[in-house]
Amino acid sequence: MKIVKLSDKLSLSPIVQGFWRLENWNMTAKELTDYMNTCIERGVTTFDTAEIYSSTLCEKSMGEAFAEDKTIRDKIQLVSKTGIFQQEINGSTFGYYNTTYDRIIRSCKESLQRLKTDYLDLYLIHREDPCFDPWETARALKDLKREGMVKEVGVSNFDPFKFDALNKAMDGELVTNQIEWNPVCFEHFESGMMDYLALHKIHPMIWSPLAGGRLFTGGDEHCKKAMEKIREIAARHGEEPDTIIYSWLMYHPVGAIPLLGSNRLDRLELAIKALSVKLERYEWYEIYAASGQQVLR
């Protein structure tokens, strides 16, 4: 399986296994290691998590799996994120962001402890912080790299303005932006983020490539319209709709890397199969316009 080069220090598998739903998988450490090894055997060697997922339980469970099978860690690229926190106030949970120097350093060290590893291959700032000092955030990320706690750094869900601000403070060292994109979500086309990434040859990681399953459950009219066209194109190629969607995402010259959120082996196989499906140029645009949200001028 090909790899996607983010920098001279780091390449990722073209499909990433996400673990944000890990708590719902109800796996033992042994069952989780078995699934991780299944991914690795198929060339899916990049694993994605975050400290906020299930309030750190996802990182803890993955750390238990790495302790169960100590051979796994050296075979994978491990990604985690920081920046989203929760505070109990008057009996209610209040979410907020914190990308200050001390919080980033502390979060990274805590993530390493939970994951039972000495370093992360990639560390991301999870969300845009309205109270954001790019120079302070950059200082923390640079120190983490310098001390060997992370190999590379990036962001998630950033618009082009905040991405550019942090990237300048980082002397151009951001290697990715993990963003939402699917046949009914075009936020980062409309913001100019996709153009920015293409210009600077930065590969985005793509979360919710299947719109959280809404495409398959007929969540709204946009989903219904998109899926009607996707099923038509899938029939042309003799493939499943999942495979066509992943192929559509990876067709774009920006070199997108989709994240898989399921632990089902059949879903993993459908995503991998997309690497060998070649869409026609007009088919990419058929899906782009199918939901009715995007109009070709």
C-alpha angles and dihedrals in degrees: 000000000000121000130221114231114219095171141338087277101043140044125171133205111261089246122043127208110226122205102192090116094046095116089061093051091073093209128162117230089259093050090049093051089050090054092045090052090049089056092047092049088057094049097258097128103152116091122192130202141141138212092244094056106112088344094294094316093113092057090046093051092048090050090053089052092050088051090049092054111022093186094070100071095062091051098055145059108234121209127188137164142215139190106079119096141167131219128193108229122175091338095311131100115241120194122212143155131249122181098160121136097253094045094050093049092047093046093051093051091048092049091051090052093049093046092046093229137119096226147011121231091213130014121191136194098234104212141007110273115214088203091054129152105188092196094054093045091048091051090056094047092047091051091050090053093045092052092048096243091121131023098205138001138213143147141253129222095002123152117227094261097056091038091054092046093053093040091055090049087049092051089243096306099130107114103187149004114217104214141168115256132154138133091288100037120071102155094127094048089054095046093051092244094124091052091049092051093047091049093051094039093239116153114223123215111225123219124192093019090167093044092253090298093302090119090064098042096050093245095178142338092281090056093046093051093046094049093048089060094039091054090049091053091043089056090052090056098037090239138121119263091246091059092049092051093051090046090051091053093048093045092073113099091235087080099234120201112211123212120223115216101187129087092208114118093214090057090050091051092050090053093048091049089061089072089072098042116098116200122202116246092246090052091058088055092045089061092040090058099031100096092052093238095105121055122196111225 
